[in-house]
Amino acid sequence: MYRLFVYADSSELDHVERELLASVENFTRAWPVEGVRVTNRKAPLMEDQGTPDWNLGLRVETHRLTRENVEALLLFVSEMSRRMNFPFVLGTWDRSSNTRDLCFVDGHVPDAAAGRILEGAHAV
């Protein structure tokens, strides 16, 4: 099983929420991976927080994820990052819902990101 999330790495997304959601929905319709869902959830505001954490992007739980799938996702995310002018975080979670960031995309894809994501998102 692979578990992967992609979120805009910002809490101030009001001005791009519609555009970002539309882009993510369009991508997920064309991306040949099962178990993908669009996420748009604000966490409750904590006492010392100016703005709440906002998980806007996508989550994947699937039994099959190829390097080609991940590279297409990374290309999409890097294009979105350049267009929206903020970074995205890609990560995973375990059965206890503990999350772990695997890489950040800020306009370009880091070296070896596809391999790091495939390895890190694979949960037994």
N, C-alpha and C positions, 0 to 999 in steps of 0.2 A: 504494500500500500504506500502510495506517495501522498504526502500532505504538504501543500504549498500555499502561501498567501502572498499577495502583492497589494500593497497599500501606498497611497500617496503619503509621503513623509512630511505631513503638515497638518496642523489642527485648524488652520484658517482656509477653508475650502469653499466658503459660501459663494464666492464670485465665480467658481469654476465647477461647482457640483453638477449642474445639468450637463455641461459639455463632457466632463469626465465620465459620468455615468453612461451617457450615450456612446462614447468611444469604447468603454469597457464592454458594454452590452453588444456592440457591433463586433468587437474582436472575439468575444466568447461564442457568438453564433457561428463564426467562420473557423474557429480553432478546433481541430479534430480531436479533442480530449473530452472524455466523459467525466462527470462528477464536478463540474465547474459551476460556481454560483457567484453572482455579483453581490458585493457587500457594501452597505451604506449604513453604518451604525456609529452613533456618538456614545461614548462612555459617559457615565454620570460625572459631573464636575466635582473634583476633589477640593478639599479645603484651601490648599495653597496653589491652585491651578488658575491661570488666567482664562484658558480655553480648554474644553474637554478634549480628550483623545478622540480622534475620528478615524475609524476604519472604513475607508472608502477605496474600493478596488475589487479584488476577486479572491476567492478561496477555491482550492482544488483538493479533492480526495478521490484518487483514482488508482487502479491497479496497473495502469500502463502509462508511462511517461517517457518519451524518447528524447534524445539529444536534439533532434530536429524540432520537436514540440517546444522544448525549452528555449532554443535559439530564436524561434518565431516569437515567443513571449518576450524575450529580452529585447528583440528588435522593436516590438510594439511599445514596451515600457520606455526604452530610450527615446523613441520618437515623441511619446507623451511627455516625458520629462523636459525635452527641449521646447516643445510647444507650450506647455503649461508653466515652465520656468520654476520647477521645484523637483526635488528628488523623490524616488520611490524606494521602498524597502521590500525585499523579497525574503521570506522566512518560512519557518515550519512550526509545528506544535506537536506535543506528545499527547498521550491518552489523558493526562492530568490537566490538559490545556495550558501547559507551560510553553511559552513561545521562545524561539531562537532565531535571530536575524542571520541570514545567510549571505546577503550582499545588498549593497545600495547602488542604485543607478541614478546618476546625476548628469544626465545629458549624454553619457556614453556608458557602454557595458564594460565592467572591469574584466581584466584578463582572467581566463579560466573560470568565469562565472557559471557557464553551463554545467561543467563537471561538478563544481561545488554545490550547485543547486540539486542536481540529480543525486549526488551522494547524500547531501544533508536532508533532503526532503523524503528520502526513502525510510519509512518507519515499518518495522516488522510487526 
